[in-house]
Amino acid sequence: MVALVGIPLAVLVGVIGLAKKYPIEEGTGIGGWLVVPGLGLCLAPLLLAWVTLVGLMEADWQEMPASEIAGGSALGAMLVGFVVACEVQAAVTFFRRRRVFPWVWTAVNGFVMLFVILIAIGRPDVRMSALFVATWTIGWSIYMFSSRRAKATFVR
């Protein structure tokens, strides 16, 4: 319970402090609320690896034929590899403050959101995760395209 309240509160205090330290100007550094998606970009590959590992550990391998296991593993590895590569590309455009970053970020997170929603259709236990991913993607996409700070940060 302490972590659920303490971590978001600490992030909020840190972001407010950074927003005061780095005012919005043309060519300003990464600061303010942009720290939150930046942190998400750094943690996304680790989170994806964790979710994949948990999914592999919880899978019922006994009732699957070997061909399904091999095909599913190959497809899953390609999909996870693709998403990790896209996340790395988004992180590179973020830290280089490229003008195209909001578009890259929205595309990558939109793909992840679509994938999670498709999984949630068949698995009711994933529906809260799908709601979180959709809220995260839509909310931050709106911020990326409408924020003065984002427009002043991603100028290269």
trRosetta pair geometry for C-beta under 8 A, 3 or more apart (Angstrom, degrees):
i j d omega theta_ij theta_ji phi_ij phi_ji
1 4 5.7 -52 -149 32 33 113
1 5 6.6 13 159 -1 65 107
2 5 6.4 -69 -152 47 29 96
2 6 5.1 18 161 -15 70 126
3 6 5.8 -56 -115 47 25 106
3 7 5.5 23 -176 -19 65 113
4 7 7.2 -33 -118 30 10 102
4 8 7.5 -3 166 3 44 111
5 8 6.8 -74 -159 46 26 99
5 9 6.0 21 156 -17 66 121
6 9 5.7 -65 -144 42 27 112
6 10 6.0 27 160 -21 67 108
7 10 5.8 -54 -144 35 28 110
7 11 6.5 28 156 -17 63 105
8 11 5.6 -53 -146 38 34 112
8 12 6.2 37 155 -22 66 106
9 12 5.6 -53 -147 36 31 114
9 13 6.4 30 155 -17 64 105
10 13 5.8 -53 -146 37 31 109
10 14 6.3 31 155 -17 64 109
11 14 5.7 -59 -148 40 30 112
11 15 6.1 29 156 -20 66 108
11 35 7.8 -173 -165 108 87 113
11 36 6.6 82 172 -100 125 92
11 39 7.5 -105 -130 28 121 168
12 15 5.8 -54 -143 36 28 109
12 16 6.4 27 158 -17 63 106
13 16 5.9 -55 -147 37 29 109
13 17 6.4 30 153 -18 63 108
14 17 5.7 -57 -150 37 30 112
14 18 6.3 26 155 -16 66 106
14 35 6.9 -115 121 112 106 158
15 18 5.7 -55 -145 39 32 109
15 19 6.2 37 154 -25 65 105
15 32 6.4 47 -175 180 86 34
15 33 5.7 54 -172 -93 131 48
15 35 5.4 -158 -103 50 86 123
15 36 6.4 -1 -89 -44 139 98
16 19 5.6 -50 -146 32 31 115
16 20 6.7 28 155 -16 62 103
17 20 6.0 -58 -154 36 31 107
17 21 6.3 27 152 -18 66 111
18 21 5.4 -58 -142 40 35 112
18 22 6.0 -9 171 19 72 108
18 31 4.5 -156 158 -161 104 90
18 32 5.9 -142 106 -55 97 29
18 35 5.8 87 58 -34 164 141
19 22 6.9 -73 -133 58 21 78
19 31 6.4 156 -87 142 41 98
19 32 3.9 72 -97 -110 86 78
19 33 7.1 31 -77 -27 119 67
19 149 8.0 -65 -126 -92 91 153
20 23 7.9 0 -165 -69 29 73
21 31 6.8 -132 76 -154 92 143
22 28 5.8 124 168 -178 104 114
22 29 5.7 -94 -142 59 144 95
22 31 3.4 104 59 39 144 172
22 32 6.7 -115 77 -31 105 82
23 28 7.2 -127 92 -115 46 142
24 28 6.0 -110 -139 -8 37 160
24 32 7.6 14 -69 -38 90 150
24 148 5.2 52 -176 116 151 110
24 149 5.0 -100 -106 -87 109 73
24 152 5.4 130 -169 30 82 157
25 28 4.8 120 54 -62 70 105
25 152 6.2 145 90 -176 24 141
26 152 5.5 -117 -105 -143 32 94
26 155 6.9 80 -174 -85 75 161
27 152 6.8 -71 2 176 25 78
27 153 8.0 82 -156 -118 18 29
27 155 5.5 -79 -89 44 65 151
28 31 6.8 -78 149 29 110 113
28 149 6.9 -71 74 -148 136 73
28 152 4.9 34 20 129 104 115
28 153 5.7 -57 76 -84 81 71
29 97 8.0 -101 -137 -76 45 143
29 153 7.1 16 146 -128 14 96
30 34 5.2 -122 -160 111 78 127
30 35 6.9 121 148 -78 94 62
30 38 6.0 89 172 -70 137 151
30 94 7.5 63 -104 164 142 86
30 95 7.5 -51 -29 -116 152 52
30 97 6.9 -142 -54 -83 95 103
30 153 6.0 86 -90 -156 56 134
31 34 6.4 50 60 49 23 107
31 35 6.6 4 -149 -45 31 101
31 149 7.4 -111 75 -163 75 127
31 153 7.9 -171 27 -95 68 128
32 35 6.9 177 80 -6 29 92
32 149 5.0 -71 53 -149 152 165
33 36 5.7 -30 -176 12 64 115
33 143 6.7 -96 115 -174 137 144
33 147 7.4 -129 63 -127 123 155
33 149 7.0 126 40 69 89 151
34 37 6.3 -52 -157 43 51 99
34 38 6.0 57 146 -24 72 111
34 149 6.3 -143 -28 130 115 120
34 150 6.5 151 -84 -88 116 75
34 153 6.1 24 -68 -3 170 174
35 38 5.3 -63 -148 42 33 119
35 39 6.2 38 154 -24 68 103
36 39 5.8 -50 -149 32 28 110
36 40 6.6 30 150 -18 60 105
36 140 7.8 -140 102 -106 111 121
37 40 5.0 -51 -147 38 41 119
37 41 6.3 48 152 -26 68 98
37 94 7.5 -147 118 -127 101 140
37 105 6.8 31 175 -155 139 146
37 140 5.4 124 -79 -158 124 140
37 144 7.7 19 -17 -72 170 108
38 41 5.6 -47 -150 30 32 113
38 42 6.8 29 151 -15 62 103
38 94 6.0 168 -108 160 80 137
38 95 7.7 103 -139 -73 107 78
39 42 5.8 -56 -152 37 34 110
39 43 6.2 16 156 -6 68 113
40 43 6.0 -66 -139 48 29 100
40 44 5.9 51 158 -51 67 98
40 136 7.8 158 -129 -174 155 129
41 44 5.8 -31 -140 2 27 120
41 87 6.7 168 -152 -174 69 85
41 90 5.9 -139 -128 110 116 103
41 91 4.4 152 162 -93 120 86
41 94 5.6 -151 -28 19 176 162
41 105 7.9 -70 -81 -115 116 105
42 91 6.9 109 -74 -123 54 128
43 46 5.4 -67 -162 47 56 112
43 47 5.6 55 145 -25 86 108
44 47 5.7 -56 -141 39 30 110
44 48 6.1 32 160 -21 66 107
44 87 4.7 -152 104 -147 132 139
45 48 5.6 -53 -144 37 32 113
45 49 6.3 34 155 -20 64 104
45 84 5.2 71 -120 -134 100 94
45 87 5.5 174 -60 99 84 145
45 88 7.2 41 -63 -60 132 83
46 49 5.7 -53 -149 35 31 112
46 50 6.4 32 152 -20 64 106
47 50 5.6 -54 -149 35 32 113
47 51 6.3 30 155 -17 67 105
48 51 5.9 -53 -144 38 30 108
48 52 6.2 31 155 -18 63 109
48 80 6.4 151 159 -149 115 92
48 83 6.2 -174 -138 109 152 125
48 84 6.3 -163 89 -77 151 87
48 87 7.3 -153 -13 -20 146 158
49 52 5.7 -57 -147 39 29 112
49 53 6.2 30 155 -20 65 108
50 53 5.8 -55 -146 36 28 110
50 54 6.3 25 157 -16 65 106
51 54 5.9 -54 -146 38 30 109
51 55 6.2 32 154 -20 63 108
52 55 5.7 -56 -149 37 29 113
52 56 6.4 28 155 -17 64 106
52 76 7.3 140 -143 167 107 114
52 80 5.5 39 -93 -108 148 145
53 56 5.8 -55 -149 36 30 109
53 57 6.3 27 154 -18 65 108
54 57 5.7 -57 -145 38 31 110
54 58 6.1 17 160 -10 67 113
55 58 6.2 -64 -139 44 26 101
55 59 6.4 44 157 -46 62 99
56 59 5.8 -39 -149 5 31 118
59 64 8.0 -14 159 -12 111 141
60 63 5.6 10 131 24 111 104
60 64 7.3 135 102 -21 71 98
61 64 5.8 -68 -152 34 44 112
61 69 6.4 56 -145 -107 93 127
64 68 4.7 -119 -174 83 103 123
64 69 5.1 121 116 -57 126 89
64 72 7.7 -54 -170 13 150 143
65 68 5.0 93 61 7 79 102
65 69 7.2 -145 97 -5 41 88
66 69 5.6 -55 -149 37 36 113
66 70 6.2 32 156 -16 69 107
67 70 5.9 -55 -145 40 30 108
67 71 6.0 25 158 -14 65 112
68 71 5.8 -56 -137 43 29 107
68 72 5.7 26 163 -16 65 113
69 72 6.1 -58 -140 42 22 107
69 73 6.1 22 159 -20 61 112
70 73 5.9 -57 -144 37 25 111
70 74 6.4 23 158 -17 62 108
71 74 5.9 -56 -147 37 28 108
71 75 6.2 23 158 -13 65 110
72 75 5.8 -57 -142 42 29 108
72 76 5.9 30 158 -19 66 111
73 76 5.7 -55 -141 40 27 111
73 77 6.1 28 158 -20 63 107
74 77 5.9 -54 -145 35 27 110
74 78 6.5 26 155 -17 62 106
75 78 5.8 -55 -149 37 31 109
75 79 6.3 28 154 -17 65 108
76 79 5.7 -57 -145 39 30 110
76 80 6.1 26 159 -15 67 108
77 80 5.9 -54 -141 41 29 107
77 81 6.0 31 157 -20 63 110
78 81 5.7 -57 -145 39 27 113
78 82 6.3 31 155 -22 63 106
79 82 5.7 -53 -148 33 30 112
79 83 6.5 24 156 -14 64 106
79 115 7.8 143 -178 -133 126 145
80 83 5.9 -56 -147 39 31 108
80 84 6.2 31 155 -18 66 107
81 84 5.8 -55 -144 38 29 110
81 85 6.3 31 156 -19 64 106
82 85 5.8 -56 -149 36 29 111
82 86 6.4 27 153 -16 64 107
83 86 5.6 -54 -148 38 33 112
83 87 6.3 36 152 -21 66 105
83 108 7.6 115 -151 -162 69 92
83 111 7.3 -162 -108 110 90 121
83 112 6.5 95 -141 -85 123 95
83 115 8.0 -68 -84 14 135 165
84 87 5.6 -52 -146 36 33 113
84 88 6.4 35 153 -20 65 103
85 88 5.7 -52 -149 35 31 112
85 89 6.5 33 151 -19 64 105
86 89 5.6 -52 -148 36 34 113
86 90 6.4 35 152 -20 65 103
86 107 7.8 -119 -166 108 126 95
86 108 4.5 166 147 -117 116 108
86 111 7.1 -9 126 53 171 146
87 90 5.6 -52 -148 36 32 112
87 91 6.4 34 151 -20 64 104
87 108 6.2 139 -79 -176 54 144
88 91 5.6 -52 -148 35 33 112
88 92 6.4 35 152 -21 65 102
89 92 5.7 -51 -148 33 32 112
89 93 6.5 27 155 -13 65 104
89 104 6.4 -126 123 -169 99 133
89 108 7.7 174 70 -72 99 135
90 93 5.9 -57 -148 40 32 106
90 94 6.2 37 151 -25 65 107
90 101 7.2 97 -159 -149 68 76
90 104 5.0 179 -106 132 76 109
90 105 5.2 109 -152 -89 121 63
90 108 4.9 -77 -52 4 140 157
91 94 5.4 -53 -146 34 32 116
91 95 6.3 16 163 -7 67 108
92 95 6.4 -62 -142 44 26 97
92 96 6.0 12 162 -4 64 116
93 96 6.0 -63 -137 50 27 103
93 98 4.2 -73 -156 41 83 125
93 100 6.0 -80 -154 82 138 89
93 101 4.3 174 133 -92 107 80
93 104 5.1 90 48 41 159 157
93 105 7.8 -138 83 -42 122 84
94 97 7.4 16 171 -75 31 41
94 98 7.9 -53 -48 29 19 85
94 101 5.3 114 -84 -141 54 133
94 105 7.2 78 -72 -70 106 117
96 156 6.5 -100 146 72 84 144
97 101 7.2 -66 -152 -22 28 143
97 153 5.7 -119 -140 158 109 75
97 154 5.3 -156 -175 -109 66 51
97 155 6.6 -6 146 32 111 65
97 156 5.3 90 96 10 86 113
98 101 5.1 132 71 -41 79 89
98 104 7.9 43 83 3 122 136
98 154 6.2 -4 88 -158 32 96
98 156 5.5 -69 -104 79 46 94
99 154 5.2 131 -109 145 34 91
99 155 6.2 34 -78 -139 91 15
99 156 6.3 -153 -26 69 81 39
100 103 5.3 -61 -171 46 68 114
100 104 5.7 68 133 -25 90 105
100 154 7.8 -140 31 173 29 125
101 104 5.6 -59 -141 39 34 109
101 105 5.8 32 164 -20 71 109
101 144 7.6 -132 112 -157 87 124
101 154 4.8 -127 34 -123 119 141
102 105 5.8 -55 -141 39 28 111
102 106 6.1 27 160 -18 64 109
102 141 7.5 110 -174 -145 91 61
102 144 3.7 156 -128 155 105 120
102 145 5.6 137 170 -69 148 69
102 150 6.4 75 -72 168 122 130
102 154 6.6 -175 -22 51 91 165
103 106 5.9 -56 -144 38 27 109
103 107 6.3 27 156 -19 63 108
104 107 5.9 -58 -148 37 28 110
104 108 6.3 23 158 -15 66 108
105 108 6.1 -58 -146 38 27 106
105 109 6.1 12 163 -4 65 114
105 140 7.5 -90 143 127 127 116
105 141 7.5 -175 107 -97 98 73
105 144 6.2 -175 72 -99 135 163
106 109 6.2 -62 -138 48 25 102
106 110 5.7 33 159 -26 64 113
106 137 7.4 105 -140 -172 60 89
106 141 4.5 83 -111 -120 106 111
106 144 6.7 -148 -52 64 103 148
106 145 7.9 23 -57 -41 143 112
107 110 5.6 -55 -140 36 24 114
107 111 6.5 27 157 -20 61 103
108 111 5.9 -55 -155 32 29 110
108 112 6.6 24 150 -13 64 106
109 112 5.4 -50 -144 40 38 112
109 113 6.0 44 152 -24 67 104
109 133 7.7 -170 -172 -176 88 87
109 136 7.2 -122 -166 112 132 97
109 137 4.2 176 142 -116 115 101
109 140 7.4 4 88 71 176 122
109 141 7.2 -154 77 -59 131 105
110 113 5.5 -50 -143 36 31 114
110 114 6.4 33 155 -20 63 104
110 137 6.1 137 -77 -175 51 138
110 141 7.8 58 -60 -78 98 145
111 114 5.8 -53 -149 35 30 111
111 115 6.4 29 153 -18 63 108
112 115 5.7 -57 -149 38 31 113
112 116 6.2 28 156 -17 67 107
112 133 6.4 -125 123 -166 98 130
112 137 7.4 -179 71 -77 97 132
113 116 5.9 -56 -145 39 28 107
113 117 6.3 28 156 -19 64 108
113 130 7.8 99 -159 -156 65 70
113 133 5.0 178 -108 136 72 106
113 134 5.4 107 -153 -90 117 60
113 137 4.5 -65 -58 -2 138 163
114 117 5.8 -56 -147 37 29 111
114 118 6.4 30 154 -19 64 106
115 118 5.8 -55 -150 35 30 111
115 119 6.6 28 152 -16 64 104
116 119 5.6 -52 -149 37 35 111
116 120 6.2 37 151 -24 66 107
116 126 6.9 -150 -171 161 81 117
116 129 6.2 -119 -169 121 126 99
116 130 4.8 176 135 -104 100 75
116 133 4.8 71 60 45 160 161
116 134 7.9 -142 84 -42 120 79
117 120 5.4 -53 -144 35 33 114
117 121 7.0 49 152 -35 61 91
117 130 5.0 112 -92 -154 56 123
117 133 7.8 -135 -45 80 78 122
117 134 6.9 69 -70 -65 112 115
118 121 5.9 -37 -159 9 35 116
119 122 6.7 -75 -169 45 39 94
119 123 5.9 -22 158 31 78 116
119 126 5.3 -54 119 114 103 165
119 130 7.4 -170 68 -74 86 115
120 123 6.2 -81 -124 65 32 76
120 124 7.7 66 -170 -111 69 24
120 126 4.4 -132 -97 98 73 100
120 127 4.7 114 -163 -91 115 56
120 129 7.1 -163 -82 67 115 87
120 130 3.8 -40 -43 -36 156 149
123 126 4.5 55 96 6 110 112
123 127 7.8 -162 103 -35 64 73
124 127 5.6 -22 -162 -16 49 119
126 129 5.1 -56 -168 43 66 117
126 130 5.9 71 135 -28 84 101
127 130 5.4 -51 -147 35 36 114
127 131 6.5 39 153 -20 66 101
128 131 5.5 -49 -149 34 35 114
128 132 6.5 38 151 -19 65 103
129 132 5.6 -53 -150 36 33 112
129 133 6.3 31 154 -17 67 106
130 133 5.8 -52 -143 38 31 109
130 134 6.2 31 156 -18 64 107
131 134 5.9 -55 -145 38 28 110
131 135 6.2 27 156 -17 64 108
132 135 5.9 -58 -146 38 28 109
132 136 6.1 30 155 -20 65 109
133 136 5.7 -53 -144 38 29 114
133 137 6.1 25 159 -17 65 110
134 137 6.0 -57 -142 39 27 107
134 138 6.0 17 165 -10 65 113
135 138 6.3 -60 -138 43 24 102
135 139 5.7 19 166 -15 63 118
136 139 6.3 -63 -140 41 17 106
136 140 6.1 0 170 -2 59 116
137 140 6.6 -65 -139 45 19 97
137 141 6.0 21 162 -23 61 114
138 141 5.8 -56 -143 35 25 112
138 142 6.6 27 158 -19 61 105
139 142 6.0 -59 -157 33 28 109
139 143 6.6 24 149 -15 64 108
140 143 5.2 -51 -146 39 40 116
140 144 6.1 47 153 -27 70 101
141 144 5.6 -48 -145 31 32 113
141 145 6.6 13 161 -4 63 109
142 145 6.4 -71 -151 45 26 97
142 146 5.8 -12 167 10 67 122
143 146 6.5 -78 -130 51 21 89
143 147 5.1 25 180 -36 68 122
143 150 6.7 129 141 -32 73 141
144 147 6.7 -31 -107 21 12 110
144 150 5.1 177 -147 -157 45 161
145 150 7.4 -49 -43 97 14 146
146 150 7.9 61 61 43 35 129
147 150 4.0 85 73 7 109 103
147 151 6.6 -176 94 -6 59 83
148 151 5.7 -58 -148 42 33 110
148 152 6.0 26 155 -15 68 111
149 152 5.8 -62 -144 43 29 105
149 153 6.0 26 157 -23 66 112
150 153 5.8 -58 -139 36 28 110
150 154 6.2 -5 175 9 67 109
151 154 7.2 -63 -128 49 20 85
151 155 8.0 63 160 -73 49 86
152 155 6.9 -17 -173 -47 32 119
